Amino acid sequence: MSDEQVRLGELRDEIDQIDQKIMELISARAACAQEVAHVKMTANPGQDVFFYRPEREAQVLRRIKEQNPGPLSGEEMARLFREIMSACLALEKPMHIAFLGPIGTFTQAAALKHFGHSVVSVPLPAIDAVFREVESGAAHYGVVPVENSTEGMINHTLDMFMSSPLKICGEVQLRIHHHLLVSPKHGDQEITRIYSHQQSFAQCRQWLDTHRYGIERVTVSSNAEAARRAAEEPGTAAIAGDMAAELYGLQKLANSIEDRPDNTTRFLIIGREEVPASGHDKSSILVSMRNKPGALYQLLEPFHRHGLSLTRIETRPSPSGTWAYVFYIDFEGHMEDEQVRKVLAEVDEEAVELKRLGSYPIGVL
Ligand SMILES: C=C(O[C@@H]1C=C(C(=O)O)C=C[C@H]1O)C(=O)O
């Protein structure tokens, strides 16, 4: 045996021993999580106990990122722990997570990034269907897109909150890479039509105008649907992401064709429960103001005075009348915080209506 083979043999023995220890430790952790569930059930007999605690999971992941010694990155280590927690929780009862489908969409990728792979993910055809599935209790949580860094807000999601009783329980961001995809079955056939979702066409507009100018663009209901069509119809291509490409066995003609390299979509987790403070939280509200001079100033001034940082403000037409508006506001802090309570009490006095959509941990992954 060469020196190299001897050394590799030693290292592999060492890895086997470490794996054995990791397995024992993960098993001990899983038993602990089971015990937590047992304690919760014993303390609340006969009640519908929530095992999943988003604020606790955010704290665990934050600590892992902060204390990670390397050489793996903090993000990578947190992703591994995300899956361990997901598997531990599923020992009790796998959660049902409704998402804007079909399978293979970026929303499904966001759902799995946030909850890990040990959940049952349920595709639904529209944003309002995701809300209904969670409202009825058929799903524990739902995942819907809310904004894209290139294209702006997803208005349908914002408008759903005007009438829905659901709370925002979390957020997750996903870097969005689009590819130009074709089926290997169809060989080198000339492409005469490209399918995609309207959002993806918008995020790749410059690339398409430069590299595929004049080819027909056909808007369909999702990227996954675009991929499905490209897999079936010769002479067509799809713009979609990796999940859809894999699902339908498509090949990349061009990789990462989004116009902006930081193209990111933010998704919201919606549920029926309010989330306690995790120590690093964000809150969302909807406010309608009387239509008078200085109304917006009056609305925002208390945030400034109490030093609360706004992360987003968006205006939507009010369902109650022409030229009346509702403001959708995200800010840092939790509704349990003293400062936030004071600000919201002031806003409540001036507003026609203030709806608290929820406080939730700032996305960790
Ligand atoms: C173990 C608990 O329950 C669940 C499992 C967690 C875990 O595996 O770390 C964390 C939070 C909860 O989703 C707990 O409440 O601490």
The ligand as an SDF file (V2000), in Angstrom:
LIG
                    3D

 16 16  0  0  0  0  0  0  0  0999 V2000
  -38.3940   21.2670   20.5170 C   0  0  0  0  0  0  0  0  0  0  0  0
  -39.3530   22.1630   20.3410 C   0  0  0  0  0  0  0  0  0  0  0  0
  -40.3610   22.0640   19.3890 O   0  0  0  0  0  0  0  0  0  0  0  0
  -40.1100   22.2000   18.0240 C   0  0  0  0  0  0  0  0  0  0  0  0
  -38.8100   21.6510   17.5940 C   0  0  0  0  0  0  0  0  0  0  0  0
  -37.6560   22.4320   17.6450 C   0  0  0  0  0  0  0  0  0  0  0  0
  -36.2870   21.8340   17.4590 C   0  0  0  0  0  0  0  0  0  0  0  0
  -36.1610   20.7170   16.9500 O   0  0  0  0  0  0  0  0  0  0  0  0
  -35.3070   22.4870   17.8640 O   0  0  0  0  0  0  0  0  0  0  0  0
  -37.7920   23.8190   17.8340 C   0  0  0  0  0  0  0  0  0  0  0  0
  -39.0150   24.4300   17.9620 C   0  0  0  0  0  0  0  0  0  0  0  0
  -40.2610   23.6890   17.7010 C   0  0  0  0  0  0  0  0  0  0  0  0
  -40.6310   23.8660   16.3610 O   0  0  0  0  0  0  0  0  0  0  0  0
  -39.3910   23.3650   21.2400 C   0  0  0  0  0  0  0  0  0  0  0  0
  -40.4630   23.9550   21.4010 O   0  0  0  0  0  0  0  0  0  0  0  0
  -38.3250   23.7560   21.7440 O   0  0  0  0  0  0  0  0  0  0  0  0
  1  2  2  0
  2  3  1  0
  2 14  1  0
  3  4  1  0
  4  5  1  0
  4 12  1  0
  5  6  2  0
  6  7  1  0
  6 10  1  0
  7  8  2  0
  7  9  1  0
 10 11  2  0
 11 12  1  0
 12 13  1  0
 14 15  2  0
 14 16  1  0
M  END
$$$$
